[in-house]
Amino acid sequence: MPAVGLLLLCCVMAGCTPDHSVGRSGTPAQVVSPVPTSAPPAPVPDTPEPTSAPPVSQAEVDRLRALGYLEYDQDVPEPSGKGVVFLDRDRAQPGYTLVVYASSCRCDLITLEGGLVNTWSTSPCRRWEFALLLEDGDLLVVGSDADEATGADARIAERYLARLAWSGEEVWRRRLPVHHYLELTPQGQLMTLLFERRRIAAVDPDIDAVDCSLALLSMDGEVVERMSLYDVVAASRRRFPLHVSRQGIRGDCCIDLFHSNAVKRVQCSDSTGTNPICAAGNVVVTSRHQDAVLVVNWPRRELVWFWGPGELSGPHDGSILADGTLLVFDNGLDRSSSRIVELDVANGQLARYAPRDPDFFTRVMGACQKLPNGNLLITLTDGCYGIELGMDGARAWAYSGVARSPSGRRAKIARMTRIPQATVEAILARQRTSSGVEGP
């Protein structure tokens, strides 16, 4: 990231350019309202928004969404980065960082200083999207072997979930239409997203749609339960403004309806039973193509709350935190400028956002993680860059990707995740014991 972009990012997060508005107006190409009912609670008031770039038309936003991840200049034509380029030990959250490189199909576990602890990779390979480090040191990987130029069925069929041992050896691989995200549940299952091709007459009677299913898997990758996101939205009494775009359809391609990219357990709890967002069984889903974050009650298969249409543009990685705050990476396709948004769900007020800087922009992917010390770990995928910021906007840690793609370019970082220090040290101790190595 250029120095000016970094300075602007810190400045806005620190509040030196105050602006509490995020409202915009616009007319989508088509809106399908499955059930006409009341609008969602806690909207953010519409107020004028300063812009750092000319607004992007809805048609252009749909075009950007329709570009496949591999069709869009997958890698950066620059030399490899230098790894950790900034560290403030007093500010940074202790721990290790898991770095997933997309086109190089590689995942590195590094120290806070940038030292390589372990690495996993497969070849040949097209793309990795996510990796989850297990307590025994194995790595679960969401990947795809598909060429984006192939048909929709092939792109779905070539997806997989794989388990790699600490040594890098592949333990197993399951062909599943899994994509973008994995989370380990307290019950010892894997929560993820699955693509599903289906004909939905209310969306288009003549063209198939790609629906998104929320799914639970066993630890060996077998599907235990799945739930259609479209069916939940269509059955809801809430009026969800379903946006349907036919951009990018060619050959046997489909309408990519949701393109959800994260499903996570809601972290807040409500002992009084008065906050529906925090109810047991709730999960939060982020939809890139609907510009929305949705809270769904899994046991009841019910849409509890949603927010984002008209406010977010191509978002990723939404979370409902322990204090009931929504944290989401807003890619800003309609602004050509990304930002991090924190929304107080209870009253609809923005707690923090950043930045309005054209240097801080990623069209694809992007992620944000709230760390135990309150810092944010942000993944800027297109920039092959990661940064940790304090609550005052000051830098605590910064990283520039070191991997190269098969084409020789700098590989984009799909995601960075800070892993607790104790978790990794326990894994290292287990590996030393299993290998018969004594000492620290």
N, C-alpha and C positions, 0 to 999 in steps of 0.2 A: 504494500500500500504506500503511495506517495506520502511524504512527510506532511504536506498540507492537508491531505485527507485524514491522517491520523490526528492532527491537531484539531481539526474541525469536529471530528468524532468525539474527542474528549471534551471539547468546549461545550458542545450541545448537551452531552450527558451531564455535565457539571452545572448546566442551567444558565450559561452566559448568553444564550439566545432563547429566552423564554417564549414558548408558544404552546398552548394547551389545546390546540384545535387539530383534529384530524379529519373533519368531515369533508366530503366531496359529493357532488351529484353527478349522475350519469345514467344513460339509458342502455341497458344490455341488449344484445342482439335478439334474445328471446327469453322470456321468463315463464316458467311453468310452476304454478302454485298447486301442489297436489291436493291440499285441503284448505279452503279459505277460512282462516281464523285470525286471532290477534297476533300482533307483531311480538318479537322477543322482548324480554325485559331489559332495563338498564342500557338504553342507547346512549351513545355519545352525542351531544348536541352538535348540529351542523353550524360551523362557523368558518369564516374565510381562512384559507391555508396559504401561507407563503410558499412559493415554489422556487426551486433552484434550477429547474429545467422546464422547457415547454411541456405541457401535458401531452400524454400519448393517447391516441384514439382507442376506443373499445376494440375496433377491428385489428389494430396493431397489437394490442394486448393479447387478443385471442391468437394472433399469429405467433407471438412469442411463446405463448403457452403450448401451441401445437408443435413447435420444434422439438424433436426428440433430443434427449440428453447427448446422444452421440453425434447428432447432426449439427449441434451448435458448438463449433470450434472447441472440442472437448478439452484441449490442453493449451497451456500458455506458451507462446514461442519465445521463451526466455530461459536463461540458464537456471539450473537448480538453485533453490534458496539455500540459506545458511543454517537452517534449523532455528534454534532459540536465538533471537536477535536482541531481546531485552528481558531483564529479570530484576524485579525489585523484591528481594526476599522477604522484606518486612510486610509487603502488601499482598504477595501472591498466596493463593490457597495451596498448602502443602499437598503433595500427591504426585501421581504419575499421569501421563496423558496418552490416551489411545488415539492414534492418527490413522484414519482410513483414507487411502489414496484410490480414487475411482478407477481410472483407466489402466493403472499399473497393477491392479488387483493385489494390493499390498497393504498391510497394516503394521504399524510400528508402535511399540510401547516404549515411551521415553521418560527419562527423569525430568524434573523441573528445569535442570540445567541443559537438557537436550541429549543426554547420554542414552544410547540405544540399549534397552534391557532385553527386548526380544522382537523378532519380526516374523511375520507369516506372509506367504504369497502363494499364488497358483499360476500356472502357465500351461497352455494358452488360456487366455481369459479376456472377456470384453470389458466387464465393469463390476466393481464392488460398490454397494450402496451403504452398507451398515455392518458393524461388527460389535458383538457383545462378548466381553471377557467374563468367563465363568470362574467360580471360586477354585476350581481344580487346575486352572491355567489353560483350559481348552478355550478355543475361540469359535463362536458361531458367526457365520458370514452369510449375508444376503447378497446374492450375485446374479448376474445374467450373462449368458453366452450369445445373446441375440444381436444380430446386426439390425440397426434401426431401419434399414432399407427393406427388410423382409416384411411379410404380411403380419397382420395383427395376431393371428393364431400362433405363428412361429415366435413372435416376440413374447407372448405369454408363456408358451411351452418351454422356452429356453431359460426360464428363471429357475433358481434353485436356492436351497438352504443347505449349507455345508458346516460340518464340525471338524475343526482342525485341532490336533494335539499341540501342546506347548512346543514340541519339537518341529511342528509344521506339517507333520504327516496328516493326511486326510483320514479321519475316522469314519465318516460317512457323508453321503450327499443325497439329498432328496430333490427330485424334480417337482417343484411346487410353484404356482404363480404368485410367489411371495415377493413383496417389494418394500423397500424403504426403511423398515423399522422392525425392531424386536424388543420386547420387554419381558423380563422374568417376573412372574407373579408370585405372591406369597404361597400359593398352592403348589408351586413347583412346575407350572406350565409356562409356555411361551405365548405371549400375546403379540399378534402381528397383523398384517394386511395382506389380502389376497385379491388379485384381479379376477373378474368373472365376466365373460362375454355373454350377453343376453339381449333379446329383443324386448324393448319396453315401449308399448304402444303410446303411452302418454308422453314419452320423450320424442320418439320418431317411429311411425309405423313401418317404415321401409329400411331403416338403417339400424344395425345393432349398436348397442351401447356397451362400454366397458364399465361395469359396476365395481364397487369396492366392497369387499366383505371384511368385517372384523372377525378375526379367527383366534382360537386357542389351539395350540399344538402340544403334543407330549414332548418330553425332552429328547425323544429320538426322531422328532420331526413328523409325526403322524397327526393328521387333523382330527381334533376332538370335537370342536364346535365352531360354527361359522354363522355370521349374521349379516345380511345385506344392508348396507348403509342406505341405499335407495329405498328399500322397503320401510325402513325406520322413518325416513323423511316423508315418504308418501302417506304413511299412516298417521302422521302427527297432526294434532290440532293447531300447531303453530304454523304460521305462514312462512315457509322457507322459500326465498326467491330463487328457485333453481334456474341457473343460467345454462343454456344449451348452446354450445358453439360447434359448428361443423367445419371449422378451420382444420386443415391438415388431413382431411379425409381423402384417401387415394386407394385404389384397388379394393382390397377387402377390409380396409381399415374401418374403425368404429368411432363413435362419439365417445371420447374420453371424458366421462361425466364428472367425476370427482377428483381423480388423481390425488387421492389422499396420501400423505407422506409421514404421518405419525399417529399412533394410537397409544395413549398412556393412561394409567390409572390416575384419577383425580386425587391429589395429595391432601387436600383439606378435609377436616372432619367436623361434624356438627352435632354435638351432644344434645342440643335443644330440639333438633328435628325441624327447624324452621328455615334452613337454608337448603333449597333443593339442589344447588350446585354441588354441595358437599355430601350428598347422600351416598350410602354404601352401594357399591356396584356401579358407580359412575365412571365413565372413561371419557377422555377428551380426544377428539379427532380433528386433524388439520387437513383442510381440503384446498389444494392449490388452485384448482379450476373453478371452485365456487367462492374463492376469496373469503373463506370462513373458517372459524373454529366452532366445533359443535360439541356439546356435552350430551352423551347418550347413557341412559341407564341400561346396562347390559341385561340384567335379569328380567326387566319389564320390556326390553326392546322399545324404549321410549326416548324421543328427543326431548331433553330437559331444557336446553338453552342453546342459543347460538349467537354469534357476533362476528361482524367483519364485512359483510357485503356493503360496498360503498365506502369502506374505511381501509381495508387491507387490499393488497394486490399481489396475488401469487404467493401466499404465505407458506411457511414451513415451521415444523417443530414446536407447536403450541403445547403449553403445560398449564395446569391449574396447580399453583403452589400451595404450601401448607397454610399460608395466610389468606387463601382464597383469591389471590391475584392471578390473572392470566398473563403469562409470558409467551411472546411469539416473535419469530423472525419474520418481518414483513419485507418481502423481496422488493416491493415497489416497482412492479413492471410498468405501471402507468405514470411513474415519476422518473424512471431510470435512476433511482436512488433508493437504497435499502435502509432499513432502520430496525431497531429493537423496540418493541412496544410492551409496556406493562400496564394492564388495565385492572382497576379495582372493580371486580365484577359486581359487588354489592351496590355501588352507587354510579357506576358507569364513567368514573373519572380516570383519566390517564395518570398513572403514577410516575412514569418516566418513558421517554422515547429518545431515539438517536439513530442516525443524524440525518440532516438534509444535505448530503454532500455527494456529488456525482462520482467521486472516487470510491465511495463506499457503496458498491452495487454488485450483486450477483443475480443473474437471471435464473440460474438453476441452483437447487439445493440450498445450502445455508442452514445454520443451526445456532441455538443459544442455550446455555446451561447455567442455571443459578447455582452457585457454589455455596458451601456451608458458611463461609465468611461473608456472604452477601455479594461477592463479586460476580460478574458475568463472564463466562467463557464463550466467545463468539467465533463461529466458523464462517469465513468469507470464501465460499467455494471457488468462484471465478478468479479470485485473486490469489488462490493457493496460500491462504494466510489465516492465521488464528491470533486472537488477541484476548487477553483477560483485563477487564476494566473494573476498578473499584466503584463503590456507590457514588463517589464524587466525580467519576469520569476519568480519574487518573489511571495511566497504564500501570499494570502490575507484571505483565508477562506478554511476550509477543513471539510468534513463530512463523517462519517462512518455509514452505514445503520443500523437501529435499529429493523427492522421488521423481523419476522421469518415466514418461509413457513409452510404449514400444516405438512410437514415431520419433522419440528423442526430445520431445517437448517436456516442459514442467507439468507433472500430473496434478490435476485438481484434487483438492482435499474434500472428500465427501462429507466427513464429519470428524470433529475432535471431541473427546470426552475425558474429563478429569476423573481419575480413579483414586479412591481413598488410599492413602499410604499404607494403612494396615492391611488392606485387601491384597495389595501387590506383595508386600513383605511376607504375608502368610503363604502366598503362591510360591515365592522364591524359596522359602524354608521347606515347603513340601517337595519342590523339585530337587533341592540339595539332598533331602532325606532319601528320595526315591533313587537318586543316582549314587548314593553312598558317599557323598562329599561332606566332610565335617567342617565346622566353623561357620562364621557369619557370611 
